[in-house]
Amino acid sequence: MYRLLLISLLLPAALSAQGWISLFNGKDLGGWRASETKYTWIVTEGAIKAQGKGRSHLFYAGAVGGAIFKNFELRVDVKTEPESNGGIYFHTEYQDTGFPERGFEVQVNNTYKDKRKTGSLYGVQDVLEAPAKDGKWFKQSILVQGNQVTIKIDGKTVTTWTQPADWQGLNKRGPGLIYFPDRKLAGGTFALQGHDQHSVVYYKNIKVRMLP
């Protein structure tokens, strides 16, 4: 009896020390929902592949956290083919068409023509020199706690940003300023980006750790 009690007391601590939950089973797209060009997405060799068939976003819609994440650390292994563009959205929500208007995009782009490179908090705080290479797996980490975002590539911090108290969701895109009132730290799901008809990007080992 004493041994069982001891195990029951230690188990929560062990789980909290680990804390990582997989969002992708490595076999199919169960728990994920695609928008627009749905055939952009396939699973191959244990990875989700955005196979360059057209713009589409793959939203997490599974049971973990009720698909609502506010404070968390997300880790994803990513690989790009040359001149490919992709991204990982957080604090977003499903929409049928277009680029997600809610939440933020963390850029995946090593050699594509867009000046915003891998690890950018897109349009908010940008990385202008790619910290990763095409054809090689790299680990992209997104940490959100309170009003702060930290982005790491292979364990190295490339972006840190603190949302100002008076933040209105302003995002600079193109020659002008466009207001995205829902581009703020307010909780939501994750989404992977299939950017265009030519960009091929792989995502695997998608894991999240909930934070208080």
C-alpha positions in Angstrom: 0.0 0.0 0.0 2.8 2.4 0.9 4.6 1.6 -2.3 1.5 2.4 -4.4 1.0 5.6 -2.5 4.6 6.6 -3.2 4.2 5.9 -6.9 1.0 7.9 -7.1 2.8 10.8 -5.5 5.8 10.6 -7.7 4.0 10.1 -11.0 2.5 13.6 -11.4 6.0 15.1 -10.8 7.5 12.7 -13.4 4.8 13.6 -15.9 5.2 17.4 -15.3 9.0 17.0 -15.7 8.5 15.4 -19.1 5.3 17.2 -20.2 5.6 16.7 -24.0 2.5 15.6 -26.0 2.6 14.6 -29.6 0.2 16.3 -32.0 1.0 14.1 -35.0 0.9 10.3 -35.0 3.4 10.0 -37.9 1.0 7.9 -39.9 -1.9 10.0 -41.2 -3.5 13.4 -40.8 -5.8 12.4 -38.0 -6.5 15.4 -35.7 -5.6 17.9 -38.5 -7.9 19.9 -40.8 -6.8 21.3 -44.2 -8.2 24.4 -45.9 -8.4 25.2 -49.6 -6.2 23.0 -51.6 -6.5 19.9 -49.4 -4.4 17.6 -51.6 -1.4 19.8 -50.8 -1.0 17.6 -47.7 0.2 14.1 -47.5 2.1 11.9 -45.0 5.3 10.3 -46.2 8.0 8.6 -44.2 6.7 9.7 -40.9 6.4 13.4 -41.9 3.7 15.8 -43.0 4.6 17.0 -46.5 3.3 20.3 -48.0 3.9 19.0 -51.6 3.6 22.3 -53.5 0.1 21.7 -55.0 -1.3 25.1 -54.0 -1.9 27.3 -51.0 -3.4 25.5 -48.0 -3.1 25.5 -44.2 -3.3 22.5 -42.0 -4.9 23.3 -38.7 -4.6 21.2 -35.5 -8.1 20.2 -34.6 -7.4 17.2 -32.3 -8.2 16.5 -28.7 -5.1 17.9 -27.0 -5.9 21.0 -25.1 -9.2 21.2 -26.9 -7.1 22.6 -29.7 -6.7 25.8 -27.7 -3.2 26.7 -26.6 -2.1 29.9 -24.8 1.1 29.4 -22.9 3.2 26.6 -24.4 6.4 25.4 -26.0 6.0 23.8 -29.4 8.7 21.9 -31.1 8.7 20.8 -34.8 11.3 19.2 -37.0 11.3 20.9 -40.3 13.0 20.4 -43.7 12.7 22.6 -46.8 13.5 22.0 -50.4 15.3 24.8 -52.3 13.3 28.0 -52.8 10.4 26.8 -50.7 8.3 28.8 -48.3 6.2 27.6 -45.4 5.3 28.5 -41.8 3.9 27.5 -38.5 1.0 29.5 -37.1 0.0 29.8 -33.4 -2.9 31.4 -31.5 -4.9 31.0 -34.8 -8.2 29.4 -35.8 -9.5 27.5 -38.8 -10.5 29.5 -41.9 -11.6 28.1 -45.3 -9.4 30.3 -47.5 -6.5 32.7 -47.5 -3.7 33.2 -45.1 -4.8 33.0 -41.5 -5.8 36.4 -40.1 -5.8 35.4 -36.5 -2.6 34.8 -34.5 1.0 34.8 -35.7 3.2 33.1 -38.3 6.7 31.8 -37.5 8.4 31.8 -40.9 9.9 28.7 -42.6 12.1 30.0 -45.5 15.8 29.5 -46.1 16.2 30.4 -49.8 12.7 31.6 -51.0 12.6 35.1 -52.4 10.8 36.6 -49.4 13.4 38.5 -47.3 11.8 37.2 -44.1 13.7 34.0 -43.3 13.3 31.0 -41.0 12.6 32.0 -37.4 10.9 35.3 -38.2 7.8 36.3 -36.3 6.4 37.3 -39.7 6.0 41.0 -40.2 6.4 41.7 -36.5 10.1 40.9 -35.9 11.9 39.5 -38.9 15.1 37.4 -39.3 16.9 38.5 -42.5 19.6 35.8 -42.6 18.5 32.1 -42.6 19.7 30.2 -39.6 19.0 26.8 -41.3 19.7 25.2 -44.6 17.6 23.5 -47.3 17.6 19.7 -47.4 18.5 19.3 -43.8 16.2 18.7 -40.8 16.2 21.5 -38.2 14.3 21.9 -35.0 12.0 24.9 -34.8 10.9 25.8 -31.3 8.2 28.4 -30.3 7.8 29.4 -26.7 4.9 31.6 -25.7 4.4 32.6 -22.1 2.3 35.7 -21.1 3.1 38.5 -23.5 6.5 37.1 -24.6 7.4 35.0 -27.7 10.8 33.2 -28.1 11.7 31.4 -31.3 14.7 29.0 -31.5 16.3 27.1 -34.3 18.3 24.1 -33.3 18.4 25.4 -29.7 19.7 28.9 -30.7 17.4 31.9 -30.0 16.8 33.8 -33.2 13.8 35.9 -32.2 12.4 37.3 -28.9 9.4 39.7 -28.9 7.3 41.1 -26.1 3.8 42.2 -27.0 3.3 45.9 -25.9 0.4 46.7 -23.6 -1.1 48.9 -26.3 -0.7 46.4 -29.1 -3.4 46.7 -31.7 -2.5 43.8 -34.0 -0.6 46.0 -36.5 1.3 44.0 -39.0 3.6 45.5 -41.7 3.1 43.7 -45.0 4.0 44.9 -48.4 4.4 48.7 -49.2 1.7 49.7 -46.7 0.4 49.1 -43.2 -2.5 46.7 -42.8 -4.3 46.3 -39.4 -4.9 42.7 -38.3 -6.9 43.2 -35.0 -6.7 39.5 -34.3 -2.9 39.2 -34.7 -2.3 39.2 -31.0 -1.5 36.8 -28.1 -5.0 35.6 -27.3 -4.8 31.8 -27.5 -5.8 29.5 -30.3 -4.6 26.5 -32.3 -1.6 25.7 -34.5 -1.4 25.5 -38.3 1.2 24.4 -40.8 1.5 26.4 -44.0 1.6 25.1 -47.6 2.5 28.4 -49.2 2.2 28.0 -53.0 2.4 25.7 -56.0 6.1 25.2 -55.8 7.0 25.2 -52.2 7.8 21.7 -50.7 8.2 21.6 -46.9 8.2 18.7 -44.4 7.1 18.7 -40.8 7.5 15.9 -38.2 7.9 15.2 -34.5 5.3 17.9 -33.7 5.1 18.1 -29.9 3.7 20.6 -27.4 4.4 21.2 -23.7 1.7 23.1 -21.8 2.9 25.9 -19.6 1.0 27.6 -16.7 
